[in-house]
Amino acid sequence: MNHLSNETLNEYLDNALAAADLSEAESHLAVCPECAGRLTGLRILFAELDLLPERILEIDLVPRVLSRL
């Protein structure tokens, strides 16, 4: 069985899959506990990340980053 890629799972969560890909992903998730578990883990991770407070950096890193590009 070919499992869903991390990219596909992320696009699934972002509602960014084309209709045919969405149908294929949902069919796979219905019968694959491994991919369904990975999807649940991603949902939990993103929910926890949303709970983190926003931090403001004391230093503006933009000039340093741009100078290295």
ZAFITI-28394 format. One record per atom (N, C-alpha, C, CB): residue number from 1; residue in three letters; atom name; x, y, z. Coordinates in Angstrom, 2 decimals. Atoms other than C-alpha are relative to their C-alpha. Glycine has a CB too. Layout:
N
<node NUM,'ALA','CA',<X,Y,Z>>
...
***
This chain:
69
<node 1,'MET','N',<0.85,-1.18,0.00>>
<node 1,'MET','CA',<0.00,0.00,0.00>>
<node 1,'MET','C',<0.89,1.23,0.00>>
<node 1,'MET','CB',<-0.97,0.00,1.23>>
<node 2,'ASN','N',<-0.73,-1.27,0.01>>
<node 2,'ASN','CA',<1.35,3.43,-0.90>>
<node 2,'ASN','C',<-0.66,0.96,0.98>>
<node 2,'ASN','CB',<0.04,0.60,-1.42>>
<node 3,'HIS','N',<0.53,-0.92,-1.00>>
<node 3,'HIS','CA',<0.96,5.80,1.99>>
<node 3,'HIS','C',<0.00,1.42,-0.53>>
<node 3,'HIS','CB',<0.82,-0.07,1.29>>
<node 4,'LEU','N',<0.06,-1.41,0.38>>
<node 4,'LEU','CA',<0.10,9.48,1.71>>
<node 4,'LEU','C',<1.27,0.70,0.44>>
<node 4,'LEU','CB',<-1.25,0.68,0.61>>
<node 5,'SER','N',<-1.20,-0.76,-0.33>>
<node 5,'SER','CA',<3.06,11.83,1.65>>
<node 5,'SER','C',<-0.33,1.07,1.03>>
<node 5,'SER','CB',<0.63,0.63,-1.26>>
<node 6,'ASN','N',<0.20,-1.12,-0.93>>
<node 6,'ASN','CA',<3.56,14.54,4.26>>
<node 6,'ASN','C',<-0.58,1.21,-0.73>>
<node 6,'ASN','CB',<1.34,0.39,0.68>>
<node 7,'GLU','N',<0.53,-1.12,0.79>>
<node 7,'GLU','CA',<2.90,17.07,1.51>>
<node 7,'GLU','C',<-1.50,-0.15,-0.24>>
<node 7,'GLU','CB',<0.74,0.10,-1.35>>
<node 8,'THR','N',<1.43,0.25,0.23>>
<node 8,'THR','CA',<-0.45,15.47,0.69>>
<node 8,'THR','C',<-0.80,0.20,1.28>>
<node 8,'THR','CB',<-0.22,-1.42,-0.55>>
<node 9,'LEU','N',<0.71,-0.17,-1.27>>
<node 9,'LEU','CA',<-1.44,15.36,4.36>>
<node 9,'LEU','C',<-0.12,1.48,0.36>>
<node 9,'LEU','CB',<0.72,-0.76,1.13>>
<node 10,'ASN','N',<0.05,-1.44,-0.28>>
<node 10,'ASN','CA',<-0.55,19.04,4.78>>
<node 10,'ASN','C',<-0.97,0.71,-0.93>>
<node 10,'ASN','CB',<1.39,0.62,-0.12>>
<node 11,'GLU','N',<0.95,-0.60,0.94>>
<node 11,'GLU','CA',<-2.47,19.99,1.64>>
<node 11,'GLU','C',<-1.43,-0.39,0.36>>
<node 11,'GLU','CB',<0.33,-0.43,-1.44>>
<node 12,'TYR','N',<1.32,0.44,-0.45>>
<node 12,'TYR','CA',<-5.41,17.95,2.94>>
<node 12,'TYR','C',<-0.48,0.89,1.14>>
<node 12,'TYR','CB',<0.04,-1.48,0.45>>
<node 13,'LEU','N',<0.37,-0.85,-1.14>>
<node 13,'LEU','CA',<-5.38,19.93,6.19>>
<node 13,'LEU','C',<-0.26,1.44,-0.43>>
<node 13,'LEU','CB',<1.11,-0.03,1.05>>
<node 14,'ASP','N',<0.17,-1.37,0.49>>
<node 14,'ASP','CA',<-5.12,23.19,4.24>>
<node 14,'ASP','C',<-1.14,0.13,-1.01>>
<node 14,'ASP','CB',<1.28,0.49,-0.64>>
<node 15,'ASN','N',<1.07,0.02,1.01>>
<node 15,'ASN','CA',<-8.04,22.21,1.98>>
<node 15,'ASN','C',<0.52,0.47,-1.35>>
<node 15,'ASN','CB',<-1.18,0.89,0.45>>
<node 16,'ALA','N',<-0.65,-0.43,1.23>>
<node 16,'ALA','CA',<-5.67,22.63,-0.96>>
<node 16,'ALA','C',<0.12,-1.11,-1.03>>
<node 16,'ALA','CB',<1.37,0.54,0.31>>
<node 17,'LEU','N',<-0.07,1.10,0.96>>
<node 17,'LEU','CA',<-6.16,19.30,-2.74>>
<node 17,'LEU','C',<-1.08,0.18,-1.07>>
<node 17,'LEU','CB',<-0.17,-1.36,0.71>>
<node 18,'ALA','N',<0.99,0.02,1.08>>
<node 18,'ALA','CA',<-7.88,19.10,-6.11>>
<node 18,'ALA','C',<-1.05,-1.07,0.34>>
<node 18,'ALA','CB',<0.68,-0.29,-1.39>>
<node 19,'ALA','N',<1.12,0.89,-0.32>>
<node 19,'ALA','CA',<-11.20,17.25,-6.05>>
<node 19,'ALA','C',<0.37,-1.47,-0.13>>
<node 19,'ALA','CB',<-1.19,0.30,-0.91>>
<node 20,'ALA','N',<-0.38,1.41,0.20>>
<node 20,'ALA','CA',<-9.76,14.01,-7.45>>
<node 20,'ALA','C',<0.99,-0.45,1.06>>
<node 20,'ALA','CB',<0.59,-0.21,-1.41>>
<node 21,'ASP','N',<-0.99,0.34,-1.02>>
<node 21,'ASP','CA',<-6.81,14.08,-5.05>>
<node 21,'ASP','C',<-0.63,-0.08,1.38>>
<node 21,'ASP','CB',<1.14,1.03,0.00>>
<node 22,'LEU','N',<0.71,0.01,-1.28>>
<node 22,'LEU','CA',<-9.12,14.86,-2.13>>
<node 22,'LEU','C',<-0.75,-1.32,0.16>>
<node 22,'LEU','CB',<-0.97,1.19,0.10>>
<node 23,'SER','N',<0.75,1.25,-0.05>>
<node 23,'SER','CA',<-11.30,11.87,-2.96>>
<node 23,'SER','C',<0.93,-1.18,0.24>>
<node 23,'SER','CB',<-0.80,-0.21,-1.30>>
<node 24,'GLU','N',<-0.98,1.07,-0.17>>
<node 24,'GLU','CA',<-8.25,9.61,-3.24>>
<node 24,'GLU','C',<0.56,-0.01,1.42>>
<node 24,'GLU','CB',<1.13,0.15,-1.02>>
<node 25,'ALA','N',<-0.55,-0.09,-1.36>>
<node 25,'ALA','CA',<-6.83,10.88,0.07>>
<node 25,'ALA','C',<-1.02,-0.48,1.02>>
<node 25,'ALA','CB',<0.43,1.45,0.30>>
<node 26,'GLU','N',<1.03,0.41,-0.95>>
<node 26,'GLU','CA',<-10.13,10.42,1.90>>
<node 26,'GLU','C',<-0.24,-1.51,-0.05>>
<node 26,'GLU','CB',<-1.30,0.75,-0.28>>
<node 27,'SER','N',<0.16,1.45,0.12>>
<node 27,'SER','CA',<-10.50,6.89,0.54>>
<node 27,'SER','C',<1.15,-0.73,0.68>>
<node 27,'SER','CB',<-0.07,-0.41,-1.48>>
<node 28,'HIS','N',<-1.17,0.62,-0.61>>
<node 28,'HIS','CA',<-6.97,6.05,1.65>>
<node 28,'HIS','C',<-0.06,0.13,1.53>>
<node 28,'HIS','CB',<1.29,0.64,-0.54>>
<node 29,'LEU','N',<0.06,-0.23,-1.45>>
<node 29,'LEU','CA',<-7.44,7.61,5.11>>
<node 29,'LEU','C',<-1.04,-0.91,0.67>>
<node 29,'LEU','CB',<-0.33,1.46,0.28>>
<node 30,'ALA','N',<1.06,0.85,-0.56>>
<node 30,'ALA','CA',<-10.59,5.50,5.60>>
<node 30,'ALA','C',<0.47,-1.43,0.26>>
<node 30,'ALA','CB',<-1.19,-0.02,-0.95>>
<node 31,'VAL','N',<-0.44,1.40,-0.14>>
<node 31,'VAL','CA',<-8.61,2.25,5.29>>
<node 31,'VAL','C',<1.43,-0.13,0.52>>
<node 31,'VAL','CB',<-0.12,-0.71,-1.32>>
<node 32,'CYS','N',<-1.40,0.07,-0.41>>
<node 32,'CYS','CA',<-5.11,3.16,6.46>>
<node 32,'CYS','C',<0.19,0.65,1.38>>
<node 32,'CYS','CB',<0.91,0.69,-1.04>>
<node 33,'PRO','N',<-0.16,-0.56,-1.34>>
<node 33,'PRO','CA',<-4.67,3.57,10.22>>
<node 33,'PRO','C',<1.33,0.76,0.17>>
<node 33,'PRO','CB',<-0.09,-1.12,1.04>>
<node 34,'GLU','N',<-1.28,-0.71,-0.12>>
<node 34,'GLU','CA',<-1.04,4.65,9.76>>
<node 34,'GLU','C',<-0.11,1.44,-0.50>>
<node 34,'GLU','CB',<1.10,-0.75,-0.79>>
<node 35,'CYS','N',<0.15,-1.35,0.53>>
<node 35,'CYS','CA',<-1.87,7.64,7.57>>
<node 35,'CYS','C',<-1.02,0.81,0.80>>
<node 35,'CYS','CB',<-0.42,-0.06,-1.48>>
<node 36,'ALA','N',<1.00,-0.68,-0.83>>
<node 36,'ALA','CA',<-4.96,8.47,9.64>>
<node 36,'ALA','C',<0.65,0.47,1.31>>
<node 36,'ALA','CB',<-1.21,-0.93,0.30>>
<node 37,'GLY','N',<-0.71,-0.38,-1.22>>
<node 37,'GLY','CA',<-2.72,8.49,12.73>>
<node 37,'GLY','C',<0.96,1.17,-0.23>>
<node 37,'GLY','CB',<0.77,-1.19,0.55>>
<node 38,'ARG','N',<-0.90,-1.12,0.32>>
<node 38,'ARG','CA',<-0.17,10.75,11.04>>
<node 38,'ARG','C',<-0.80,1.29,-0.18>>
<node 38,'ARG','CB',<0.81,-0.31,-1.28>>
<node 39,'LEU','N',<0.85,-1.17,0.18>>
<node 39,'LEU','CA',<-3.00,13.11,10.05>>
<node 39,'LEU','C',<-0.46,0.54,1.36>>
<node 39,'LEU','CB',<-1.23,-0.36,-0.87>>
<node 40,'THR','N',<0.40,-0.42,-1.34>>
<node 40,'THR','CA',<-4.24,13.19,13.65>>
<node 40,'THR','C',<1.16,0.69,0.71>>
<node 40,'THR','CB',<-0.49,-1.20,0.82>>
<node 41,'GLY','N',<-1.17,-0.61,-0.60>>
<node 41,'GLY','CA',<-0.71,13.93,14.82>>
<node 41,'GLY','C',<0.26,1.40,-0.53>>
<node 41,'GLY','CB',<1.21,-0.86,-0.22>>
<node 42,'LEU','N',<-0.19,-1.33,0.59>>
<node 42,'LEU','CA',<-0.44,16.85,12.39>>
<node 42,'LEU','C',<-1.07,0.98,0.51>>
<node 42,'LEU','CB',<-0.05,-0.09,-1.53>>
<node 43,'ARG','N',<1.08,-0.87,-0.52>>
<node 43,'ARG','CA',<-3.81,18.22,13.54>>
<node 43,'ARG','C',<0.33,0.46,1.42>>
<node 43,'ARG','CB',<-1.37,-0.74,-0.02>>
<node 44,'ILE','N',<-0.37,-0.34,-1.38>>
<node 44,'ILE','CA',<-2.64,18.10,17.16>>
<node 44,'ILE','C',<1.16,0.98,0.02>>
<node 44,'ILE','CB',<0.36,-1.27,0.80>>
<node 45,'LEU','N',<-1.16,-0.88,0.07>>
<node 45,'LEU','CA',<0.70,19.69,16.30>>
<node 45,'LEU','C',<-0.40,1.42,-0.38>>
<node 45,'LEU','CB',<1.01,-0.54,-1.01>>
<node 46,'PHE','N',<0.39,-1.34,0.45>>
<node 46,'PHE','CA',<-0.89,22.59,14.41>>
<node 46,'PHE','C',<-0.90,0.69,1.02>>
<node 46,'PHE','CB',<-0.71,-0.09,-1.35>>
<node 47,'ALA','N',<0.85,-0.60,-1.05>>
<node 47,'ALA','CA',<-3.48,23.12,17.16>>
<node 47,'ALA','C',<0.87,0.52,1.14>>
<node 47,'ALA','CB',<-1.03,-1.02,0.53>>
<node 48,'GLU','N',<-0.90,-0.44,-1.07>>
<node 48,'GLU','CA',<-0.68,23.32,19.74>>
<node 48,'GLU','C',<0.82,1.20,-0.43>>
<node 48,'GLU','CB',<0.93,-1.14,0.42>>
<node 49,'LEU','N',<-0.75,-1.15,0.50>>
<node 49,'LEU','CA',<1.33,25.70,17.55>>
<node 49,'LEU','C',<-0.86,1.26,0.02>>
<node 49,'LEU','CB',<0.52,-0.27,-1.43>>
<node 50,'ASP','N',<0.90,-1.16,-0.03>>
<node 50,'ASP','CA',<-1.71,27.97,17.29>>
<node 50,'ASP','C',<-0.17,0.57,1.40>>
<node 50,'ASP','CB',<-1.37,-0.39,-0.55>>
<node 51,'LEU','N',<0.14,-0.46,-1.39>>
<node 51,'LEU','CA',<-1.78,28.18,21.10>>
<node 51,'LEU','C',<1.22,0.74,0.52>>
<node 51,'LEU','CB',<-0.29,-1.18,0.89>>
<node 52,'LEU','N',<-1.22,-0.67,-0.45>>
<node 52,'LEU','CA',<1.78,29.49,21.36>>
<node 52,'LEU','C',<-0.15,1.51,-0.11>>
<node 52,'LEU','CB',<1.22,-0.48,-0.81>>
<node 53,'PRO','N',<0.07,-1.45,0.08>>
<node 53,'PRO','CA',<2.09,33.17,22.14>>
<node 53,'PRO','C',<0.91,0.52,-1.11>>
<node 53,'PRO','CB',<0.38,0.64,1.36>>
<node 54,'GLU','N',<-0.83,-0.62,1.03>>
<node 54,'GLU','CA',<3.42,35.39,19.39>>
<node 54,'GLU','C',<1.14,0.74,0.68>>
<node 54,'GLU','CB',<-0.84,0.97,-0.89>>
<node 55,'ARG','N',<-1.18,-0.64,-0.59>>
<node 55,'ARG','CA',<6.94,36.54,20.17>>
<node 55,'ARG','C',<0.51,1.06,-0.96>>
<node 55,'ARG','CB',<1.11,-1.04,0.31>>
<node 56,'ILE','N',<-0.57,-1.08,0.79>>
<node 56,'ILE','CA',<8.34,39.81,18.95>>
<node 56,'ILE','C',<1.51,-0.01,0.23>>
<node 56,'ILE','CB',<-0.63,1.40,0.37>>
<node 57,'LEU','N',<-1.45,0.01,-0.12>>
<node 57,'LEU','CA',<12.05,39.72,18.21>>
<node 57,'LEU','C',<0.51,1.38,0.40>>
<node 57,'LEU','CB',<0.64,-0.45,-1.31>>
<node 58,'GLU','N',<-0.59,-1.26,-0.43>>
<node 58,'GLU','CA',<14.16,42.37,19.86>>
<node 58,'GLU','C',<0.94,0.57,-1.06>>
<node 58,'GLU','CB',<0.75,-0.20,1.30>>
<node 59,'ILE','N',<-0.92,-0.41,1.04>>
<node 59,'ILE','CA',<16.44,42.50,16.83>>
<node 59,'ILE','C',<-0.68,-0.20,-1.35>>
<node 59,'ILE','CB',<1.34,-0.80,0.08>>
<node 60,'ASP','N',<0.54,0.11,1.35>>
<node 60,'ASP','CA',<15.36,43.17,13.24>>
<node 60,'ASP','C',<1.00,-0.79,-0.83>>
<node 60,'ASP','CB',<-0.27,1.41,-0.62>>
<node 61,'LEU','N',<-0.89,0.88,0.74>>
<node 61,'LEU','CA',<16.87,40.27,11.30>>
<node 61,'LEU','C',<-0.08,0.18,-1.51>>
<node 61,'LEU','CB',<-0.30,-1.42,0.35>>
<node 62,'VAL','N',<0.19,-0.16,1.43>>
<node 62,'VAL','CA',<15.67,41.41,7.89>>
<node 62,'VAL','C',<1.27,0.45,-0.72>>
<node 62,'VAL','CB',<-1.10,1.00,-0.26>>
<node 63,'PRO','N',<-1.22,-0.42,0.72>>
<node 63,'PRO','CA',<18.84,43.32,6.91>>
<node 63,'PRO','C',<1.06,-1.09,-0.06>>
<node 63,'PRO','CB',<0.59,1.24,0.66>>
<node 64,'ARG','N',<-0.99,1.08,0.00>>
<node 64,'ARG','CA',<21.07,40.40,7.93>>
<node 64,'ARG','C',<-0.37,-1.11,-0.98>>
<node 64,'ARG','CB',<0.14,-0.58,1.40>>
<node 65,'VAL','N',<0.44,1.07,0.90>>
<node 65,'VAL','CA',<19.01,37.87,6.04>>
<node 65,'VAL','C',<0.12,0.46,-1.45>>
<node 65,'VAL','CB',<-1.47,-0.41,0.31>>
<node 66,'LEU','N',<-0.06,-0.52,1.37>>
<node 66,'LEU','CA',<18.75,40.04,2.93>>
<node 66,'LEU','C',<1.43,0.13,-0.50>>
<node 66,'LEU','CB',<-0.69,1.35,-0.09>>
<node 67,'SER','N',<-1.40,-0.15,0.42>>
<node 67,'SER','CA',<22.49,40.67,2.88>>
<node 67,'SER','C',<0.63,-1.33,-0.38>>
<node 67,'SER','CB',<0.81,0.65,1.11>>
<node 68,'ARG','N',<-0.56,1.32,0.29>>
<node 68,'ARG','CA',<23.11,36.92,2.70>>
<node 68,'ARG','C',<-0.68,-0.67,-1.20>>
<node 68,'ARG','CB',<-0.13,-0.89,1.22>>
<node 69,'LEU','N',<0.71,0.61,1.14>>
<node 69,'LEU','CA',<20.67,36.23,-0.12>>
<node 69,'LEU','C',<0.66,0.35,-1.31>>
<node 69,'LEU','CB',<-1.44,0.46,-0.04>>
***
